[in-house]
Amino acid sequence: MQDVSGILKEGFLVKRGHIVHNWKARWFVLLQDKLLYYKLDGGRKEPSPKGRIILDGCTITCPCLEYENRPLVIKLKTKTNTEYFLESCSREERDSWALDITGAIHAGHPVQVQQLHRMKNSFKLPSNISLNHIVDKMHDNSNGIKLTPNMEQGNTYKESFTGSALVDWLISSNFVASRYEAMTLASMLMEENFTKAVGARSTEAMRNGDLAEQFLDDSTALYTFAESYKRKLSSREELHPHILELSGTIVKQGYLVKQGHKRKNWKMRRFVLRADPAFLHYYDPTKEENKPVGGFSLRGCLVSALEDNGVPTGVKGNVQGNLFKIITKNDIHYYIQASSKAERAQWIEAIKRLT
């Protein structure tokens, strides 16, 4: 069995295949000199790794913008020019993995380690403010960002704004304290597909792998709202029920392993917990479309941890542990595995607040 002493980090990521470019859920273990990844056997990690990525001489690109529908991808390129594409479940998880992998690559180099500490302590969005909230404010008719016609190289972009205009607006709206923080926040909005670059200057900058240089604080760099962003209707009653379910504020998200209802097999899913209205949806992260494959209202639900001694009633397969169960008001039972007891406790607490 593989020796995994000295683990720096471990958890689920979605990996692109080398030959057939499909995406598969894998359990990753970061060591000082390598990154191991494992297949799942039912609900349990297989004892031997499926593969390994040697970190010596690796370069890392984060964020990687090569996949339009997958904004949370990290790219690793080994010194033999083999490329690995790894997708996380959230911006925070992606950046945490990128930071720890970069730290392992540069271990023993004090200058790079100091730079990593500065990255770790750089701008973070306050927990009480979401990107959705910022974009809603940007759309405000009175105090939002002004959309105007702008020209670049003979092309006219009718509803656009400049990079410097957005930076000014973010500072004046008190979302950030400095122009550097505003540029970081503006890059986040692009990565999450709320805004997009238009025109040659901004598009070229977006392709740059350095987060700090993706967004330009420049009066000639042009941006607009992404087509995928739809303003919420003023009356919630006008919304389609499915859209209403997805309109709540995201409280928590992450990769968990869920038991199927019919075949009782275990699959890794990206779970998204929303409030107002309170719903829990789950997505298949191996698919390109960002649509939930299931979900349910949390109103009237019961959630509880399951003992790790033996296999509880109703649970099938070779499970890892850290199980919890959700029973809906319609008496449908969901069996879910977290990656650790701490993560299980966090999910249970977050769900209980909304039931």
Backbone torsions as a table, in degrees:
resi	resn	phi	psi	omega
1	MET	NA	142.6	-177.2
2	GLN	-63.0	132.4	175.6
3	ASP	-77.8	118.5	-179.2
4	VAL	-119.0	35.1	174.2
5	SER	-70.1	153.1	-178.8
6	GLY	74.8	35.8	180.0
7	ILE	-69.7	127.8	177.6
8	LEU	-91.5	-33.3	-178.5
9	LYS	-166.4	149.5	174.2
10	GLU	-151.7	154.4	-179.8
11	GLY	161.4	-179.9	-178.6
12	PHE	-80.4	138.7	165.9
13	LEU	-139.0	160.6	176.9
14	VAL	-106.5	123.2	-171.9
15	LYS	-110.2	137.2	174.4
16	ARG	-80.9	135.4	178.9
17	GLY	-69.9	156.1	-177.7
18	HIS	-81.8	-42.3	-175.1
19	ILE	-91.5	-64.0	170.9
20	VAL	-91.1	118.9	-172.3
21	HIS	-80.6	51.8	172.3
22	ASN	-93.3	169.2	-175.0
23	TRP	-112.0	132.8	-176.9
24	LYS	-129.5	142.2	175.7
25	ALA	-75.7	132.4	178.6
26	ARG	-138.0	152.4	174.2
27	TRP	-94.8	121.1	-175.8
28	PHE	-105.9	141.7	177.3
29	VAL	-127.9	118.6	-179.7
30	LEU	-94.3	120.7	173.0
31	LEU	-109.1	178.5	-175.1
32	GLN	-64.4	-31.6	-174.2
33	ASP	-121.7	-1.7	-177.0
34	LYS	-155.8	162.6	176.0
35	LEU	-121.2	114.7	-179.5
36	LEU	-96.2	148.5	173.3
37	TYR	-136.1	144.2	-171.5
38	TYR	-125.0	148.2	169.3
39	LYS	-82.4	162.6	174.4
40	LEU	-102.0	134.2	173.4
41	ASP	-106.5	99.6	-171.0
42	GLY	67.7	-117.7	177.8
43	GLY	-107.1	14.3	-175.7
44	ARG	-123.3	143.4	175.9
45	LYS	-66.9	134.9	176.9
46	GLU	-65.8	151.2	-174.9
47	PRO	-67.6	-30.6	-178.0
48	SER	-110.7	143.0	-178.1
49	PRO	-67.7	146.4	174.6
50	LYS	-73.6	-31.2	-179.6
51	GLY	-167.8	176.2	-179.7
52	ARG	-146.0	150.0	176.7
53	ILE	-118.1	114.9	178.5
54	ILE	-76.8	125.9	-171.7
55	LEU	-86.2	-18.2	-179.8
56	ASP	-61.7	120.9	-179.9
57	GLY	82.2	4.5	179.7
58	CYS	-72.2	149.4	166.7
59	THR	-116.6	149.4	-177.1
60	ILE	-125.2	137.2	175.6
61	THR	-118.6	118.1	179.4
62	CYS	-148.9	120.0	1.2
63	PRO	-79.1	153.2	175.0
64	CYS	-100.6	122.2	-173.4
65	LEU	-105.3	23.5	-177.7
66	GLU	-77.8	-14.8	-179.6
67	TYR	-121.4	107.8	-173.9
68	GLU	-60.6	-37.6	-177.4
69	ASN	-87.7	1.7	-179.3
70	ARG	-131.6	82.2	-175.4
71	PRO	-79.0	-3.4	-174.1
72	LEU	-110.7	36.5	-175.8
73	VAL	-98.0	141.2	169.5
74	ILE	-108.7	137.9	174.4
75	LYS	-112.3	129.1	173.1
76	LEU	-111.9	134.3	177.3
77	LYS	-124.3	117.1	-177.2
78	THR	-77.4	170.6	-179.5
79	LYS	-70.4	-10.7	172.7
80	THR	-95.9	12.1	176.1
81	ASN	69.5	20.2	171.8
82	THR	-81.4	131.8	-177.5
83	GLU	-105.5	136.3	176.3
84	TYR	-122.8	132.0	178.0
85	PHE	-114.0	121.1	-174.7
86	LEU	-125.4	128.0	-177.9
87	GLU	-110.2	135.9	177.4
88	SER	-102.7	177.0	-174.8
89	CYS	-92.4	-15.4	-177.4
90	SER	-157.1	163.9	177.3
91	ARG	-59.6	-42.4	-177.2
92	GLU	-63.5	-44.0	179.3
93	GLU	-66.3	-42.0	178.9
94	ARG	-59.3	-47.8	-177.9
95	ASP	-67.5	-33.6	177.4
96	SER	-65.7	-44.7	176.7
97	TRP	-62.1	-45.2	-178.4
98	ALA	-61.2	-41.1	-179.5
99	LEU	-64.9	-45.2	-177.7
100	ASP	-70.3	-37.8	177.5
101	ILE	-66.1	-43.0	178.2
102	THR	-61.9	-38.9	177.3
103	GLY	-62.2	-39.2	178.1
104	ALA	-68.5	-39.4	179.2
105	ILE	-62.2	-40.7	-174.4
106	HIS	-99.6	15.6	-180.0
107	ALA	-55.8	134.2	-179.3
108	GLY	91.9	-2.6	178.3
109	HIS	-113.0	96.9	-171.2
110	PRO	-60.0	-32.9	-178.5
111	VAL	-65.1	-46.5	179.0
112	GLN	-64.7	-37.2	179.5
113	VAL	-63.7	-40.3	176.8
114	GLN	-62.2	-40.0	177.9
115	GLN	-62.9	-37.7	178.7
116	LEU	-64.2	-40.3	178.1
117	HIS	-62.9	-37.7	177.3
118	ARG	-65.6	-39.6	176.4
119	MET	-60.3	-43.1	-175.9
120	LYS	-64.9	-30.9	-178.1
121	ASN	-97.7	12.3	-178.5
122	SER	-78.9	-173.3	-172.1
123	PHE	-57.3	134.1	172.3
124	LYS	-132.3	139.4	179.5
125	LEU	-67.8	131.9	178.2
126	PRO	-56.1	145.7	-174.6
127	SER	-64.0	-23.2	-177.9
128	ASN	-89.6	3.7	179.5
129	ILE	-125.0	128.6	179.1
130	SER	-107.6	160.5	176.0
131	LEU	-62.9	-35.1	176.8
132	ASN	-59.0	-41.3	179.5
133	HIS	-63.1	-42.2	-179.8
134	ILE	-63.7	-43.3	-178.8
135	VAL	-66.9	-37.2	174.9
136	ASP	-59.1	-42.5	178.6
137	LYS	-66.5	-35.3	177.7
138	MET	-62.4	-30.3	-179.0
139	HIS	-84.8	-6.1	-177.2
140	ASP	-59.2	129.9	-175.5
141	ASN	-63.6	-31.2	-176.3
142	SER	-91.0	-47.0	-171.1
143	ASN	-117.8	10.4	-177.9
144	GLY	-83.0	-175.5	177.7
145	ILE	-71.6	136.5	-176.8
146	LYS	-85.2	125.4	176.7
147	LEU	-92.5	124.0	-177.2
148	THR	-135.9	159.1	173.6
149	PRO	-70.5	133.3	177.5
150	ASN	-133.8	144.9	-179.3
151	MET	-112.8	143.7	173.0
152	GLU	-148.8	124.6	177.9
153	GLN	50.6	42.9	176.0
154	GLY	84.7	-6.7	178.9
155	ASN	-100.7	140.6	178.8
156	THR	-107.3	128.6	176.8
157	TYR	-110.9	105.6	-166.9
158	LYS	-64.2	-50.0	-176.9
159	GLU	-114.0	89.0	-176.5
160	SER	-144.0	171.7	175.5
161	PHE	-143.3	157.3	-178.6
162	THR	-88.2	160.5	178.1
163	GLY	-60.3	-43.6	-179.2
164	SER	-67.2	-32.1	177.9
165	ALA	-65.4	-40.3	178.8
166	LEU	-68.3	-40.2	177.1
167	VAL	-60.0	-46.7	178.1
168	ASP	-58.8	-42.9	-177.2
169	TRP	-66.3	-42.5	-179.9
170	LEU	-62.6	-37.7	178.5
171	ILE	-71.3	-46.1	-177.8
172	SER	-66.8	-25.0	178.3
173	SER	-87.9	3.0	175.6
174	ASN	65.7	26.9	173.4
175	PHE	-81.6	-25.2	-179.3
176	VAL	-140.7	167.2	-178.0
177	ALA	-108.6	-12.6	-176.1
178	SER	-145.5	166.0	179.4
179	ARG	-68.7	-33.6	177.2
180	TYR	-63.0	-45.4	178.0
181	GLU	-62.7	-38.3	179.4
182	ALA	-63.7	-40.0	178.3
183	MET	-65.4	-38.6	177.6
184	THR	-64.9	-44.2	179.3
185	LEU	-65.5	-40.0	178.1
186	ALA	-63.6	-36.5	175.8
187	SER	-64.7	-38.0	176.8
188	MET	-60.6	-42.3	-179.7
189	LEU	-62.2	-37.0	177.1
190	MET	-69.5	-43.8	-177.9
191	GLU	-62.1	-34.7	-179.0
192	GLU	-87.6	8.8	173.7
193	ASN	66.6	29.7	171.3
194	PHE	-86.4	-36.1	177.8
195	THR	-128.2	166.1	178.5
196	LYS	-146.7	156.4	178.1
197	ALA	-81.5	141.1	172.3
198	VAL	-131.5	143.8	-177.2
199	GLY	92.0	163.2	-171.3
200	ALA	-67.8	-45.1	-173.8
201	ARG	-63.7	-51.1	-176.2
202	SER	-70.5	-35.0	179.6
203	THR	-66.0	-40.7	178.6
204	GLU	-65.0	-40.8	179.0
205	ALA	-64.7	-35.9	-178.6
206	MET	-63.5	-29.6	-179.3
207	ARG	-75.4	-12.3	179.5
208	ASN	-68.5	135.6	-177.0
209	GLY	-73.2	-14.6	-177.3
210	ASP	-85.4	118.7	-177.7
211	LEU	-55.2	-38.6	-175.8
212	ALA	-67.9	-17.9	-177.0
213	GLU	-111.3	6.3	-177.9
214	GLN	-72.0	-39.2	-178.9
215	PHE	-106.1	135.1	-175.7
216	LEU	-103.5	124.1	172.1
217	ASP	-83.1	78.5	-169.1
218	ASP	-147.9	139.9	-178.3
219	SER	-78.5	-4.5	177.7
220	THR	-109.5	-3.4	176.9
221	ALA	-91.8	126.8	-170.8
222	LEU	-110.1	144.1	-179.5
223	TYR	-141.8	161.8	175.1
224	THR	-150.7	176.6	176.6
225	PHE	-76.2	140.2	177.9
226	ALA	-67.7	146.9	-178.3
227	GLU	-63.3	-26.8	-177.4
228	SER	-72.7	-15.5	-179.4
229	TYR	-84.5	122.2	178.4
230	LYS	-116.3	129.1	178.1
231	ARG	-65.3	141.0	177.3
232	LYS	-68.4	139.6	177.5
233	LEU	-69.2	149.2	-176.8
234	SER	-65.5	-31.8	179.5
235	SER	-107.1	118.3	-178.5
236	ARG	-65.7	-24.5	179.9
237	GLU	-65.2	-20.9	-179.0
238	GLU	-80.4	-10.7	-176.1
239	LEU	-79.2	144.9	171.0
240	HIS	-62.3	142.6	-177.1
241	PRO	-52.9	-39.5	-178.6
242	HIS	-67.2	-38.9	177.5
243	ILE	-66.4	-38.2	178.9
244	LEU	-60.0	-41.6	178.6
245	GLU	-57.5	-37.5	-174.2
246	LEU	-91.7	4.5	-175.0
247	SER	-89.4	-7.7	-177.4
248	GLY	-71.9	165.7	178.1
249	THR	-74.6	131.4	178.6
250	ILE	-71.6	121.7	-179.0
251	VAL	-96.4	-38.7	-176.8
252	LYS	-158.1	147.5	174.3
253	GLN	-150.2	154.0	-179.5
254	GLY	173.9	170.9	178.1
255	TYR	-86.4	128.7	174.5
256	LEU	-135.4	163.0	178.9
257	VAL	-107.2	128.4	-173.7
258	LYS	-120.0	140.3	174.9
259	GLN	-84.8	132.6	178.1
260	GLY	-69.0	155.3	-177.5
261	HIS	-80.4	-33.8	-175.5
262	LYS	-96.0	-58.1	-175.9
263	ARG	-83.9	-12.7	179.4
264	LYS	61.6	21.5	175.5
265	ASN	-86.5	163.2	-176.0
266	TRP	-106.5	130.7	179.7
267	LYS	-132.6	141.4	174.9
268	MET	-77.1	133.5	-179.7
269	ARG	-133.8	153.0	172.5
270	ARG	-92.1	115.0	-178.8
271	PHE	-96.2	138.5	178.6
272	VAL	-127.9	119.7	-179.8
273	LEU	-100.7	123.9	-177.8
274	ARG	-121.0	150.2	176.5
275	ALA	-116.6	150.7	173.7
276	ASP	55.4	67.1	3.8
277	PRO	-85.7	156.2	-175.9
278	ALA	-82.4	110.6	178.8
279	PHE	-138.8	151.7	171.4
280	LEU	-120.0	116.2	178.5
281	HIS	-112.4	154.4	174.8
282	TYR	-133.3	145.3	-172.9
283	TYR	-123.3	151.8	172.7
284	ASP	-91.1	105.8	-174.0
285	PRO	-72.1	-8.2	178.3
286	THR	-83.2	-11.8	-178.6
287	LYS	-92.6	153.5	-178.6
288	GLU	-75.2	-38.5	-176.2
289	GLU	-75.6	137.9	-177.6
290	ASN	-94.5	63.3	179.7
291	LYS	-122.9	140.2	179.9
292	PRO	-65.4	142.4	174.9
293	VAL	-94.0	-5.6	177.3
294	GLY	-175.7	168.5	178.9
295	GLY	170.6	167.9	-178.0
296	PHE	-159.6	156.0	175.7
297	SER	-72.1	143.4	180.0
298	LEU	-90.7	-3.6	-179.5
299	ARG	-64.4	123.5	179.1
300	GLY	79.4	7.4	-179.2
301	CYS	-78.2	153.9	171.3
302	LEU	-115.8	136.5	179.5
303	VAL	-133.1	137.6	-178.3
304	SER	-155.6	153.1	175.4
305	ALA	-78.0	149.7	176.4
306	LEU	-109.6	143.8	-178.6
307	GLU	-64.0	144.4	179.8
308	ASP	-87.6	-1.9	178.7
309	ASN	-82.6	103.7	-178.6
310	GLY	79.5	-176.4	-179.3
311	VAL	-101.1	118.3	-178.0
312	PRO	-63.8	157.6	176.1
313	THR	-59.3	134.2	-179.7
314	GLY	94.9	-12.0	-178.8
315	VAL	-101.5	131.2	179.3
316	LYS	-116.5	158.0	171.0
317	GLY	92.7	-177.8	-174.9
318	ASN	-93.7	88.0	-170.0
319	VAL	-93.0	155.8	-177.3
320	GLN	-86.2	-28.2	-174.1
321	GLY	114.9	-169.0	-179.6
322	ASN	57.5	42.9	-176.1
323	LEU	-85.7	149.4	165.7
324	PHE	-143.6	161.5	-173.9
325	LYS	-126.7	138.6	173.6
326	ILE	-118.5	128.4	176.1
327	ILE	-113.5	119.7	-179.3
328	THR	-78.3	169.8	179.7
329	LYS	-66.6	-16.5	175.0
330	ASN	-91.9	11.5	176.7
331	ASP	64.7	34.2	171.2
332	ILE	-93.8	130.6	-175.2
333	HIS	-101.5	128.1	176.0
334	TYR	-114.6	125.4	177.0
335	TYR	-107.0	125.7	-171.3
336	ILE	-134.1	142.5	176.5
337	GLN	-112.7	132.2	170.2
338	ALA	-96.4	168.8	-177.6
339	SER	-83.8	-13.7	179.6
340	SER	-157.1	164.3	177.1
341	LYS	-63.1	-37.4	-179.9
342	ALA	-64.4	-43.0	179.4
343	GLU	-65.8	-40.3	177.5
344	ARG	-59.2	-45.2	-179.7
345	ALA	-62.4	-38.4	179.3
346	GLN	-64.8	-43.2	179.3
347	TRP	-65.8	-44.3	-179.3
348	ILE	-60.9	-44.4	-179.7
349	GLU	-63.6	-43.2	-179.3
350	ALA	-64.8	-39.7	-179.9
351	ILE	-69.6	-41.3	-178.9
352	LYS	-59.8	-34.4	-179.7
353	ARG	-63.7	-22.4	-174.4
354	LEU	-105.9	-0.4	-178.5
355	THR	-93.7	NA	NA
